[in-house]
Amino acid sequence: MPKVFISHAWEDNEVSRKLAGCLRRDGAQIWIYYTQVEVDGRLPEVFERAIEWCDTFVLVWSQSAATSYCVSLEWQMALNLKKTIIPCLLDDTKQYDVFQNLLHINFNSFDQGYDNLIHALNLNTKENKTLSIDVEKAEDQIPTALRFRRDPKILSVDEAEIMIKNYDFFDNKRNDKGRGIEKKYQLQNVNGNSVIFEHASGLMWQQNGSSELMWYDKAKKWIEQLNQDGYAGYRDWHLPTLEEAMSLMEWERSNDNLYIDPLFDKSQYCIWTSDLAEKESQAWVVFFNYGYCHVNYFDFNNFIRVVRYFE
């Protein structure tokens, strides 16, 4: 199974997203980033680790890619690491001399270009399965770049703001230019329950969550019962810490005007976290309807969405 890093300019998101989806469908492991990135001298660490992880570097080449500093850093690193590089040509933009001896694939016709690419990657589409992956194999998908704190703590407002900016999470009040981590979601049905794997962090989320709003103390009892019942076959679900919950925050509205990926149930527009506030009887809450986090008293009502680590 090839491990593919797709390098592309932000302006070529549409065709690159289509390419990534087709390759995943046909059995490849994919790393791709869709958000515009500003770099200053070097690649973000998560990009470097992903290029080290891949065995094939697919370069979506266009006028936009040729003028992208980030794309330039990516293919230079791939060259230095002696990765297999396959330029996929969207237009007639001149290529650098270092590309001359590489296999080039013309993508003026996506279907023809894709057929040539899967042949180069030795993908047999007739034998490959769909996007669904066994739970036991989920950890093999994409290299994990980070781990969030899973143990709850008392978190001051200043500490929360520092954490949000450190991870560049989007927060309408504290970091409205934040773009967060590049998430790699996979929706799957496990033992009759819908869960979402997020491969960048190794987190496994409920797709939905509680069907009703509830007080904080009732929320903890709700999770205890969920674990007793063995939701999706597991008994180690927990209320997310603030950084785990904020990792779900998107920087623009979707999903019925919420700041969360449409894969998630839109009913849970605000969720409790396990982190407490400095003031007594308060805990942090993430509001996907407003795009920020805030503290609520224990007797306020919020929804629950539990999480566990699958890696």
C-alpha positions in Angstrom: 0.0 0.0 0.0 1.7 3.3 -1.1 2.1 6.1 1.3 1.5 9.3 -0.6 2.2 12.9 0.2 0.2 15.2 -2.1 2.0 18.6 -2.5 -0.2 21.3 -4.1 -0.9 25.0 -4.1 -3.9 26.2 -2.1 -5.4 27.5 -5.4 -5.5 23.8 -6.7 -7.5 22.5 -3.7 -10.4 21.3 -5.8 -8.5 18.9 -8.1 -6.1 17.9 -5.3 -9.0 17.0 -3.0 -10.5 14.9 -5.8 -7.2 13.2 -6.4 -6.8 12.4 -2.7 -10.3 11.0 -2.4 -9.7 8.7 -5.4 -6.4 7.5 -4.2 -7.8 6.7 -0.7 -10.7 4.9 -2.3 -8.2 2.7 -4.3 -6.1 1.8 -1.3 -3.4 4.4 -0.9 -2.5 6.1 2.4 -2.7 9.9 1.9 -1.3 13.0 3.6 -2.7 16.3 2.2 -3.2 19.7 3.7 -6.0 22.0 2.3 -5.5 25.3 4.2 -3.3 28.1 3.0 0.0 28.1 4.9 2.5 30.9 5.4 6.0 29.7 6.1 9.0 31.6 7.1 12.2 29.9 6.2 11.3 26.3 6.8 8.4 23.9 6.7 6.1 23.3 9.7 7.2 20.2 11.6 4.1 18.3 10.7 4.8 18.7 7.0 8.4 17.5 7.5 7.4 14.4 9.4 4.7 13.6 6.8 7.3 13.9 3.9 9.6 11.6 5.9 6.8 9.1 6.3 5.7 8.9 2.7 7.3 6.7 0.0 5.8 8.7 -2.9 5.7 12.4 -3.3 2.9 13.5 -5.7 3.5 17.0 -6.9 0.4 18.7 -8.3 2.1 21.1 -10.7 0.6 24.3 -12.0 1.4 28.0 -12.3 0.2 28.4 -8.7 2.4 25.6 -7.5 5.4 27.1 -9.3 5.0 30.3 -7.4 4.3 28.7 -4.0 7.1 29.0 -1.5 5.6 26.2 0.6 5.4 23.8 -2.3 9.0 24.7 -3.2 10.2 23.7 0.3 8.2 20.5 0.1 9.6 19.2 -3.1 13.1 20.2 -2.2 12.8 18.2 1.1 11.4 15.3 -0.9 14.4 15.5 -3.2 16.9 15.6 -0.3 15.2 12.5 1.2 15.4 10.7 -2.1 11.6 10.1 -2.2 9.9 9.0 -5.4 8.5 12.2 -6.9 5.7 12.2 -9.5 4.8 15.6 -11.0 1.2 15.7 -12.1 0.8 18.5 -14.6 -2.3 20.6 -14.6 -1.1 23.0 -17.2 2.0 23.9 -19.3 3.9 25.7 -16.6 7.6 25.3 -17.0 9.3 22.8 -14.7 12.6 23.0 -13.0 15.6 21.2 -14.4 15.7 18.8 -11.5 12.3 17.4 -12.6 13.5 16.5 -16.1 14.4 12.8 -15.4 11.2 12.1 -13.4 8.1 10.4 -14.5 5.6 13.1 -15.5 1.8 12.6 -15.8 -0.4 14.9 -17.7 -3.6 15.7 -15.9 -5.2 17.8 -18.6 -7.7 15.0 -18.6 -8.2 13.9 -15.0 -9.5 10.4 -15.8 -6.6 9.6 -18.1 -4.1 11.2 -15.8 -5.5 9.2 -12.8 -5.3 5.9 -14.7 -1.6 6.6 -15.4 -0.9 7.6 -11.8 -2.4 4.4 -10.2 -0.4 2.4 -12.7 2.7 4.2 -11.6 1.8 3.5 -7.9 1.0 -0.2 -8.6 -2.5 0.2 -7.4 -4.9 -2.5 -8.5 -8.3 -0.9 -8.2 -10.1 -4.2 -8.8 -8.6 -5.7 -5.7 -8.7 -2.7 -3.4 -11.5 -2.1 -1.0 -13.5 1.0 -0.2 -12.6 3.8 2.2 -13.7 1.7 5.2 -10.8 0.3 7.2 -10.7 -2.3 10.0 -10.4 -0.7 13.4 -7.3 -2.8 14.1 -5.7 -1.3 11.0 -6.8 2.3 11.6 -3.6 3.2 13.4 -1.6 2.4 10.2 -3.2 5.1 8.2 -1.3 8.3 8.5 1.6 9.3 10.8 0.5 10.9 14.1 2.0 14.3 14.4 0.8 15.3 17.9 -0.8 14.3 21.1 -3.1 16.5 23.1 -3.3 16.5 26.9 -5.9 14.0 28.0 -5.8 14.5 31.8 -8.2 17.2 33.0 -6.8 20.2 34.9 -7.8 23.6 36.3 -7.3 26.0 33.5 -7.1 29.8 33.8 -8.3 32.1 31.1 -4.7 33.1 30.3 -3.6 29.4 30.1 -6.5 28.7 27.8 -5.5 31.6 25.5 -1.9 30.4 25.4 -2.9 26.9 24.5 -5.2 28.1 21.8 -2.5 30.2 20.2 0.2 27.5 20.6 -2.0 25.1 18.5 -3.3 28.0 16.3 -6.8 26.9 17.1 -9.5 29.1 15.7 -11.4 31.0 18.4 -13.5 34.1 17.5 -12.5 35.9 20.7 -8.8 34.8 21.2 -7.4 33.8 17.8 -9.7 34.7 14.9 -6.9 34.1 12.4 -6.2 30.6 13.6 -6.5 27.6 11.3 -5.7 24.8 13.7 -4.3 21.4 12.8 -4.7 19.7 9.4 -7.3 17.0 10.3 -7.6 13.6 8.7 -11.1 12.4 9.5 -12.4 8.9 8.7 -16.1 8.0 9.5 -16.7 4.4 10.3 -19.4 2.2 11.8 -17.9 0.1 14.7 -20.1 -2.4 16.4 -23.2 -0.6 15.3 -22.0 2.8 16.4 -20.8 5.7 14.3 -17.4 7.0 15.2 -14.9 9.3 13.6 -11.2 8.6 13.6 -8.9 11.7 13.5 -5.6 10.4 12.4 -3.4 13.4 13.0 -4.0 13.2 16.7 -5.0 9.5 17.2 -8.4 10.5 18.6 -11.6 8.5 18.1 -14.8 10.6 18.5 -18.4 9.9 18.8 -20.0 11.2 15.6 -23.0 12.4 17.5 -23.1 12.6 21.3 -25.8 13.1 23.9 -29.2 13.7 22.5 -30.0 16.2 25.2 -28.4 19.1 27.1 -27.4 18.3 30.7 -25.7 19.6 33.8 -22.0 18.8 34.3 -22.6 16.2 37.1 -25.2 14.4 35.0 -22.7 14.5 32.0 -20.2 12.5 34.0 -22.8 9.9 35.0 -23.9 9.7 31.4 -20.3 8.8 30.3 -20.0 6.3 33.1 -23.1 4.5 31.7 -21.7 4.8 28.2 -18.6 3.0 29.3 -20.5 0.3 31.2 -22.5 -0.3 28.0 -19.2 -0.5 26.0 -20.0 2.0 23.3 -18.5 0.8 20.0 -16.9 -2.0 21.9 -14.8 0.3 24.2 -15.0 1.3 27.8 -12.3 4.0 28.0 -14.3 7.0 26.6 -13.7 10.3 28.4 -14.9 13.9 28.4 -12.5 15.8 26.2 -10.0 18.2 27.6 -10.2 21.7 26.3 -7.4 21.2 23.8 -8.9 17.9 22.5 -12.3 19.6 22.0 -10.9 22.8 20.5 -9.1 20.6 17.9 -12.5 20.1 16.3 -13.1 23.8 15.8 -13.1 24.8 12.2 -12.1 28.4 11.1 -15.2 28.9 9.0 -18.9 28.0 9.3 -20.3 24.9 7.7 -22.5 22.0 9.0 -25.7 24.1 9.4 -23.7 27.2 10.3 -21.5 25.5 12.9 -17.7 25.7 13.2 -17.2 22.0 13.0 -16.7 19.5 10.1 -20.0 18.3 8.5 -19.1 14.7 9.3 -20.2 15.4 12.9 -23.8 15.5 14.0 -24.9 19.1 14.1 -27.1 18.6 17.1 -24.2 19.0 19.6 -23.5 22.7 19.0 -21.8 23.1 22.5 -20.0 20.5 24.5 -18.7 20.1 28.0 -14.9 19.5 28.5 -13.2 17.9 31.5 -11.1 21.0 32.2 -12.3 23.1 35.2 -12.1 26.9 35.5 -10.4 28.7 38.3 -13.7 29.7 39.9 -15.4 27.0 41.8 -18.2 25.0 40.2 -17.2 26.0 36.6 -15.9 24.0 33.6 -14.8 24.9 30.1 -17.3 24.5 27.3 -16.6 24.6 23.5 -19.3 26.5 21.5 -19.3 25.4 17.8 -22.3 27.7 17.2 -20.3 30.8 18.2 -16.8 29.6 17.3 -15.1 30.0 20.7 -14.7 28.4 24.2 -15.9 29.8 27.5 -16.6 28.7 31.0 -20.0 27.7 32.3 -21.3 26.9 35.8 -21.9 23.2 36.5 -25.7 23.8 36.6 -25.7 25.2 33.0 -26.8 22.8 30.3 -24.5 21.6 27.5 -24.2 18.6 25.2 -21.6 15.8 25.5 -19.4 14.3 22.8 -16.9 11.7 24.2 -13.5 10.7 22.8 -10.8 8.1 23.3 -7.4 7.4 21.8 -7.2 4.6 19.3 -3.4 4.7 19.1 
